[in-house]
């Protein structure tokens, strides 16, 4: 390798960046967060629904919380994909 040739594995190498200037690892990190955000949003929505069920003495609000949690997960998925496109 020549003395002044760029390192092909360096984050400063323009070939390792996408059109928005992010490195491949940075973009992969953004998508990997969805593995945690999507289930977390679902579980949090379900827990809020269960809490409301206990507080209001109902038996169906957990389903509403679950559906809202799933919707929140999909909204975050769409935002992440749109931000990286």
N, CA, C and O atoms as CSV, one atom per row, in Angstrom:
chain,resi,resn,atom,element,x,y,z
A,1,UNK,N,N,0.855,-1.170,0.000
A,1,UNK,CA,C,0.000,0.000,0.000
A,1,UNK,C,C,0.901,1.233,0.000
A,1,UNK,O,O,1.903,1.277,0.715
A,2,UNK,N,N,0.552,2.206,-0.782
A,2,UNK,CA,C,1.342,3.425,-0.869
A,2,UNK,C,C,1.230,4.203,0.434
A,2,UNK,O,O,0.279,4.032,1.196
A,3,UNK,N,N,2.206,5.052,0.674
A,3,UNK,CA,C,2.262,5.790,1.936
A,3,UNK,C,C,1.101,6.765,2.091
A,3,UNK,O,O,0.634,6.990,3.208
A,4,UNK,N,N,0.632,7.343,1.000
A,4,UNK,CA,C,-0.432,8.333,1.119
A,4,UNK,C,C,-1.786,7.805,0.624
A,4,UNK,O,O,-2.700,8.595,0.387
A,5,UNK,N,N,-1.926,6.493,0.466
A,5,UNK,CA,C,-3.217,5.914,0.067
A,5,UNK,C,C,-4.113,5.797,1.303
A,5,UNK,O,O,-3.635,5.438,2.379
A,6,UNK,N,N,-5.399,6.096,1.158
A,6,UNK,CA,C,-6.301,6.004,2.318
A,6,UNK,C,C,-6.517,4.548,2.731
A,6,UNK,O,O,-6.527,3.640,1.901
A,7,UNK,N,N,-6.686,4.360,4.013
A,7,UNK,CA,C,-6.974,3.035,4.547
A,7,UNK,C,C,-8.401,2.661,4.134
A,7,UNK,O,O,-9.330,3.412,4.432
A,8,UNK,N,N,-8.605,1.516,3.454
A,8,UNK,CA,C,-9.952,1.174,2.981
A,8,UNK,C,C,-10.942,0.891,4.110
A,8,UNK,O,O,-12.151,0.904,3.878
A,9,UNK,N,N,-10.455,0.636,5.326
A,9,UNK,CA,C,-11.336,0.334,6.452
A,9,UNK,C,C,-11.553,1.538,7.362
A,9,UNK,O,O,-12.264,1.432,8.362
A,10,UNK,N,N,-10.968,2.654,7.039
A,10,UNK,CA,C,-11.084,3.854,7.869
A,10,UNK,C,C,-12.459,4.479,7.711
A,10,UNK,O,O,-13.056,4.456,6.634
A,11,UNK,N,N,-12.954,5.047,8.831
A,11,UNK,CA,C,-14.243,5.741,8.756
A,11,UNK,C,C,-14.131,7.035,7.959
A,11,UNK,O,O,-15.145,7.593,7.540
A,12,UNK,N,N,-12.906,7.519,7.744
A,12,UNK,CA,C,-12.707,8.734,6.963
A,12,UNK,C,C,-12.700,8.464,5.468
A,12,UNK,O,O,-12.732,9.399,4.668
A,13,UNK,N,N,-12.659,7.187,5.082
A,13,UNK,CA,C,-12.664,6.829,3.676
A,13,UNK,C,C,-14.051,7.128,3.105
A,13,UNK,O,O,-15.044,6.611,3.618
A,14,UNK,N,N,-14.141,7.949,2.057
A,14,UNK,CA,C,-15.452,8.312,1.515
A,14,UNK,C,C,-16.235,7.115,0.983
A,14,UNK,O,O,-17.461,7.177,0.893
A,15,UNK,N,N,-15.551,6.028,0.627
A,15,UNK,CA,C,-16.250,4.848,0.113
A,15,UNK,C,C,-17.040,4.143,1.210
A,15,UNK,O,O,-17.939,3.362,0.900
A,16,UNK,N,N,-16.734,4.395,2.490
A,16,UNK,CA,C,-17.431,3.758,3.604
A,16,UNK,C,C,-18.598,4.588,4.117
A,16,UNK,O,O,-19.147,4.283,5.175
A,17,UNK,N,N,-18.983,5.617,3.400
A,17,UNK,CA,C,-20.081,6.484,3.828
A,17,UNK,C,C,-21.197,6.423,2.790
A,17,UNK,O,O,-20.947,6.215,1.602
A,18,UNK,N,N,-22.442,6.611,3.260
A,18,UNK,CA,C,-23.554,6.660,2.324
A,18,UNK,C,C,-23.770,8.098,1.871
A,18,UNK,O,O,-22.967,8.979,2.180
A,19,UNK,N,N,-24.848,8.334,1.141
A,19,UNK,CA,C,-25.099,9.659,0.570
A,19,UNK,C,C,-25.299,10.724,1.638
A,19,UNK,O,O,-25.003,11.895,1.400
A,20,UNK,N,N,-25.799,10.341,2.815
A,20,UNK,CA,C,-26.028,11.321,3.869
A,20,UNK,C,C,-24.793,11.543,4.740
A,20,UNK,O,O,-24.825,12.368,5.652
A,21,UNK,N,N,-23.714,10.824,4.475
A,21,UNK,CA,C,-22.476,11.029,5.219
A,21,UNK,C,C,-22.291,10.091,6.394
A,21,UNK,O,O,-21.300,10.205,7.115
A,22,UNK,N,N,-23.220,9.163,6.608
A,22,UNK,CA,C,-23.090,8.225,7.721
A,22,UNK,C,C,-22.237,7.038,7.315
A,22,UNK,O,O,-22.239,6.627,6.154
A,23,UNK,N,N,-21.517,6.496,8.268
A,23,UNK,CA,C,-20.747,5.293,7.994
A,23,UNK,C,C,-21.684,4.092,7.965
A,23,UNK,O,O,-22.820,4.159,8.434
A,24,UNK,N,N,-21.190,3.003,7.412
A,24,UNK,CA,C,-21.996,1.780,7.370
A,24,UNK,C,C,-22.336,1.307,8.777
A,24,UNK,O,O,-23.449,0.843,9.026
A,25,UNK,N,N,-21.378,1.421,9.703
A,25,UNK,CA,C,-21.616,0.992,11.089
A,25,UNK,C,C,-22.652,1.877,11.761
A,25,UNK,O,O,-23.486,1.389,12.523
A,26,UNK,N,N,-22.606,3.154,11.488
A,26,UNK,CA,C,-23.585,4.073,12.076
A,26,UNK,C,C,-24.990,3.790,11.577
A,26,UNK,O,O,-25.951,3.838,12.345
A,27,UNK,N,N,-25.107,3.496,10.301
A,27,UNK,CA,C,-26.415,3.184,9.740
A,27,UNK,C,C,-26.917,1.846,10.278
A,27,UNK,O,O,-28.108,1.694,10.553
A,28,UNK,N,N,-26.018,0.880,10.426
A,28,UNK,CA,C,-26.419,-0.407,10.985
A,28,UNK,C,C,-26.883,-0.244,12.434
A,28,UNK,O,O,-27.811,-0.927,12.868
A,29,UNK,N,N,-26.251,0.645,13.174
A,29,UNK,CA,C,-26.660,0.917,14.552
A,29,UNK,C,C,-28.061,1.500,14.629
A,29,UNK,O,O,-28.830,1.175,15.534
A,30,UNK,N,N,-28.389,2.364,13.673
A,30,UNK,CA,C,-29.740,2.936,13.649
A,30,UNK,C,C,-30.796,1.862,13.427
A,30,UNK,O,O,-31.863,1.894,14.042
A,31,UNK,N,N,-30.497,0.916,12.548
A,31,UNK,CA,C,-31.462,-0.161,12.293
A,31,UNK,C,C,-31.475,-1.173,13.425
A,31,UNK,O,O,-32.521,-1.757,13.710
A,32,UNK,N,N,-30.347,-1.395,14.076
A,32,UNK,CA,C,-30.291,-2.351,15.181
A,32,UNK,C,C,-31.101,-1.862,16.375
A,32,UNK,O,O,-31.607,-2.673,17.150
A,33,UNK,N,N,-31.228,-0.561,16.533
A,33,UNK,CA,C,-32.027,-0.045,17.653
A,33,UNK,C,C,-33.486,-0.456,17.521
A,33,UNK,O,O,-34.197,-0.534,18.522
A,34,UNK,N,N,-33.940,-0.721,16.304
A,34,UNK,CA,C,-35.325,-1.144,16.115
A,34,UNK,C,C,-35.594,-2.497,16.749
A,34,UNK,O,O,-36.732,-2.797,17.108
A,35,UNK,N,N,-34.550,-3.325,16.894
A,35,UNK,CA,C,-34.716,-4.622,17.546
A,35,UNK,C,C,-35.108,-4.445,19.010
A,35,UNK,O,O,-35.691,-5.350,19.607
A,36,UNK,N,N,-34.798,-3.305,19.586
A,36,UNK,CA,C,-35.160,-3.021,20.977
A,36,UNK,C,C,-36.395,-2.117,21.070
A,36,UNK,O,O,-37.240,-2.305,21.945
A,37,UNK,N,N,-36.494,-1.148,20.175
A,37,UNK,CA,C,-37.567,-0.155,20.247
A,37,UNK,C,C,-38.927,-0.779,19.943
A,37,UNK,O,O,-39.904,-0.488,20.633
A,38,UNK,N,N,-39.003,-1.620,18.936
A,38,UNK,CA,C,-40.295,-2.184,18.546
A,38,UNK,C,C,-40.894,-3.051,19.654
A,38,UNK,O,O,-42.050,-2.840,20.018
A,39,UNK,N,N,-40.152,-4.022,20.206
A,39,UNK,CA,C,-40.742,-4.798,21.307
A,39,UNK,C,C,-40.974,-3.963,22.567
A,39,UNK,O,O,-41.946,-4.188,23.289
A,40,UNK,N,N,-40.094,-3.008,22.834
A,40,UNK,CA,C,-40.266,-2.181,24.032
A,40,UNK,C,C,-41.544,-1.355,23.930
A,40,UNK,O,O,-42.281,-1.238,24.909
A,41,UNK,N,N,-41.815,-0.783,22.764
A,41,UNK,CA,C,-43.041,0.005,22.588
A,41,UNK,C,C,-44.269,-0.875,22.770
A,41,UNK,O,O,-45.264,-0.450,23.357
A,42,UNK,N,N,-44.199,-2.091,22.269
A,42,UNK,CA,C,-45.326,-3.017,22.405
A,42,UNK,C,C,-45.571,-3.370,23.873
A,42,UNK,O,O,-46.706,-3.336,24.348
A,43,UNK,N,N,-44.499,-3.707,24.580
A,43,UNK,CA,C,-44.633,-4.089,25.992
A,43,UNK,C,C,-45.097,-2.908,26.841
A,43,UNK,O,O,-45.937,-3.076,27.725
A,44,UNK,N,N,-44.564,-1.729,26.587
A,44,UNK,CA,C,-44.962,-0.545,27.358
A,44,UNK,C,C,-46.438,-0.226,27.123
A,44,UNK,O,O,-47.159,0.104,28.065
A,45,UNK,N,N,-46.891,-0.323,25.864
A,45,UNK,CA,C,-48.312,-0.103,25.585
A,45,UNK,C,C,-49.187,-1.114,26.301
A,45,UNK,O,O,-50.239,-0.762,26.836
A,46,UNK,N,N,-48.757,-2.375,26.313
A,46,UNK,CA,C,-49.509,-3.417,27.008
A,46,UNK,C,C,-49.552,-3.145,28.514
A,46,UNK,O,O,-50.603,-3.274,29.142
A,47,UNK,N,N,-48.405,-2.767,29.092
A,47,UNK,CA,C,-48.360,-2.495,30.527
A,47,UNK,C,C,-49.246,-1.318,30.915
A,47,UNK,O,O,-49.911,-1.348,31.951
A,48,UNK,N,N,-49.254,-0.288,30.083
A,48,UNK,CA,C,-50.134,0.850,30.360
A,48,UNK,C,C,-51.597,0.399,30.305
A,48,UNK,O,O,-52.407,0.804,31.139
A,49,UNK,N,N,-51.930,-0.439,29.321
A,49,UNK,CA,C,-53.292,-0.958,29.233
A,49,UNK,C,C,-53.672,-1.805,30.435
A,49,UNK,O,O,-54.790,-1.700,30.939
A,50,UNK,N,N,-52.739,-2.659,30.907
A,50,UNK,CA,C,-53.009,-3.483,32.092
A,50,UNK,C,C,-53.202,-2.590,33.317
A,50,UNK,O,O,-54.093,-2.827,34.132
A,51,UNK,N,N,-52.369,-1.571,33.438
A,51,UNK,CA,C,-52.511,-0.638,34.559
A,51,UNK,C,C,-53.851,0.080,34.543
A,51,UNK,O,O,-54.493,0.243,35.581
A,52,UNK,N,N,-54.266,0.505,33.358
A,52,UNK,CA,C,-55.580,1.158,33.249
A,52,UNK,C,C,-56.709,0.178,33.547
A,52,UNK,O,O,-57.717,0.552,34.146
A,53,UNK,N,N,-56.541,-1.079,33.129
A,53,UNK,CA,C,-57.548,-2.099,33.445
A,53,UNK,C,C,-57.719,-2.258,34.953
A,53,UNK,O,O,-58.842,-2.315,35.455
A,54,UNK,N,N,-56.616,-2.329,35.659
A,54,UNK,CA,C,-56.685,-2.498,37.116
A,54,UNK,C,C,-57.271,-1.252,37.786
A,54,UNK,O,O,-58.067,-1.358,38.719
A,55,UNK,N,N,-56.876,-0.087,37.308
A,55,UNK,CA,C,-57.320,1.162,37.912
A,55,UNK,C,C,-58.808,1.407,37.670
A,55,UNK,O,O,-59.527,1.851,38.565
A,56,UNK,N,N,-59.264,1.110,36.440
A,56,UNK,CA,C,-60.651,1.389,36.073
A,56,UNK,C,C,-61.558,0.158,36.200
A,56,UNK,O,O,-62.745,0.226,35.881
A,57,UNK,N,N,-61.008,-0.949,36.657
A,57,UNK,CA,C,-61.770,-2.195,36.850
A,57,UNK,C,C,-62.455,-2.642,35.559
A,57,UNK,O,O,-63.645,-2.955,35.541
A,58,UNK,N,N,-61.669,-2.662,34.481
A,58,UNK,CA,C,-62.158,-3.153,33.194
A,58,UNK,C,C,-61.347,-4.376,32.798
A,58,UNK,O,O,-60.410,-4.759,33.499
A,59,UNK,N,N,-61.705,-4.987,31.681
A,59,UNK,CA,C,-60.966,-6.170,31.223
A,59,UNK,C,C,-60.538,-6.076,29.772
A,59,UNK,O,O,-60.048,-7.064,29.226
A,60,UNK,N,N,-60.700,-4.941,29.128
A,60,UNK,CA,C,-60.402,-4.843,27.712
A,60,UNK,C,C,-59.384,-3.760,27.345
A,60,UNK,O,O,-58.932,-3.724,26.201
A,61,UNK,N,N,-59.017,-2.901,28.250
A,61,UNK,CA,C,-58.109,-1.796,27.906
A,61,UNK,C,C,-56.691,-2.265,27.590
A,61,UNK,O,O,-55.944,-1.555,26.918
A,62,UNK,N,N,-56.315,-3.444,28.063
A,62,UNK,CA,C,-54.974,-3.943,27.731
A,62,UNK,C,C,-54.836,-4.155,26.230
A,62,UNK,O,O,-53.746,-3.997,25.679
A,63,UNK,N,N,-55.934,-4.511,25.562
A,63,UNK,CA,C,-55.890,-4.701,24.110
A,63,UNK,C,C,-55.651,-3.361,23.411
A,63,UNK,O,O,-54.882,-3.283,22.453
A,64,UNK,N,N,-56.310,-2.318,23.891
A,64,UNK,CA,C,-56.107,-0.978,23.327
A,64,UNK,C,C,-54.657,-0.542,23.528
A,64,UNK,O,O,-54.033,-0.011,22.609
A,65,UNK,N,N,-54.121,-0.767,24.733
A,65,UNK,CA,C,-52.729,-0.420,24.997
A,65,UNK,C,C,-51.777,-1.201,24.123
A,65,UNK,O,O,-50.789,-0.652,23.636
A,66,UNK,N,N,-52.061,-2.476,23.917
A,66,UNK,CA,C,-51.225,-3.315,23.062
A,66,UNK,C,C,-51.230,-2.807,21.629
A,66,UNK,O,O,-50.180,-2.707,20.996
A,67,UNK,N,N,-52.408,-2.488,21.122
A,67,UNK,CA,C,-52.512,-1.983,19.747
A,67,UNK,C,C,-51.804,-0.639,19.606
A,67,UNK,O,O,-51.116,-0.405,18.612
A,68,UNK,N,N,-51.963,0.241,20.584
A,68,UNK,CA,C,-51.271,1.540,20.524
A,68,UNK,C,C,-49.756,1.367,20.609
A,68,UNK,O,O,-49.013,2.105,19.962
A,69,UNK,N,N,-49.293,0.402,21.398
A,69,UNK,CA,C,-47.862,0.127,21.474
A,69,UNK,C,C,-47.310,-0.383,20.152
A,69,UNK,O,O,-46.225,0.017,19.730
A,70,UNK,N,N,-48.055,-1.267,19.500
A,70,UNK,CA,C,-47.631,-1.781,18.193
A,70,UNK,C,C,-47.600,-0.649,17.170
A,70,UNK,O,O,-46.672,-0.559,16.366
A,71,UNK,N,N,-48.607,0.207,17.199
A,71,UNK,CA,C,-48.630,1.358,16.281
A,71,UNK,C,C,-47.432,2.267,16.534
A,71,UNK,O,O,-46.805,2.743,15.589
A,72,UNK,N,N,-47.112,2.509,17.802
A,72,UNK,CA,C,-45.953,3.347,18.129
A,72,UNK,C,C,-44.668,2.716,17.607
A,72,UNK,O,O,-43.786,3.423,17.122
A,73,UNK,N,N,-44.553,1.389,17.702
A,73,UNK,CA,C,-43.378,0.701,17.163
A,73,UNK,C,C,-43.266,0.864,15.661
A,73,UNK,O,O,-42.176,1.094,15.137
A,74,UNK,N,N,-44.392,0.746,14.961
A,74,UNK,CA,C,-44.364,0.922,13.513
A,74,UNK,C,C,-44.056,2.366,13.125
A,74,UNK,O,O,-43.362,2.608,12.138
A,75,UNK,N,N,-44.564,3.318,13.892
A,75,UNK,CA,C,-44.255,4.727,13.610
A,75,UNK,C,C,-42.746,4.964,13.732
A,75,UNK,O,O,-42.154,5.649,12.897
A,76,UNK,N,N,-42.134,4.407,14.756
A,76,UNK,CA,C,-40.683,4.565,14.917
A,76,UNK,C,C,-39.926,3.860,13.796
A,76,UNK,O,O,-38.900,4.361,13.335
A,77,UNK,N,N,-40.413,2.712,13.356
A,77,UNK,CA,C,-39.811,2.003,12.241
A,77,UNK,C,C,-39.854,2.862,10.982
A,77,UNK,O,O,-38.852,2.979,10.276
A,78,UNK,N,N,-41.000,3.459,10.699
A,78,UNK,CA,C,-41.151,4.300,9.502
A,78,UNK,C,C,-40.274,5.539,9.610
A,78,UNK,O,O,-39.664,5.949,8.622
A,79,UNK,N,N,-40.200,6.150,10.806
A,79,UNK,CA,C,-39.342,7.334,10.978
A,79,UNK,C,C,-37.880,6.989,10.748
A,79,UNK,O,O,-37.158,7.756,10.113
A,80,UNK,N,N,-37.436,5.851,11.253
A,80,UNK,CA,C,-36.032,5.462,11.095
A,80,UNK,C,C,-35.711,5.190,9.641
A,80,UNK,O,O,-34.671,5.626,9.146
A,81,UNK,N,N,-36.582,4.479,8.949
A,81,UNK,CA,C,-36.350,4.172,7.547
A,81,UNK,C,C,-36.380,5.450,6.706
A,81,UNK,O,O,-35.552,5.619,5.812
A,82,UNK,N,N,-37.325,6.347,6.985
A,82,UNK,CA,C,-37.424,7.598,6.218
A,82,UNK,C,C,-36.204,8.490,6.488
A,82,UNK,O,O,-35.725,9.183,5.590
A,83,UNK,N,N,-35.714,8.466,7.719
A,83,UNK,CA,C,-34.548,9.305,8.046
A,83,UNK,C,C,-33.297,8.793,7.333
A,83,UNK,O,O,-32.430,9.587,6.967
A,84,UNK,N,N,-33.193,7.489,7.133
A,84,UNK,CA,C,-31.997,6.903,6.526
A,84,UNK,C,C,-32.102,6.762,5.015
A,84,UNK,O,O,-31.164,6.283,4.379
A,85,UNK,N,N,-33.222,7.168,4.428
A,85,UNK,CA,C,-33.387,7.060,2.979
A,85,UNK,C,C,-32.886,8.304,2.295
A,85,UNK,O,O,-32.942,8.400,1.069
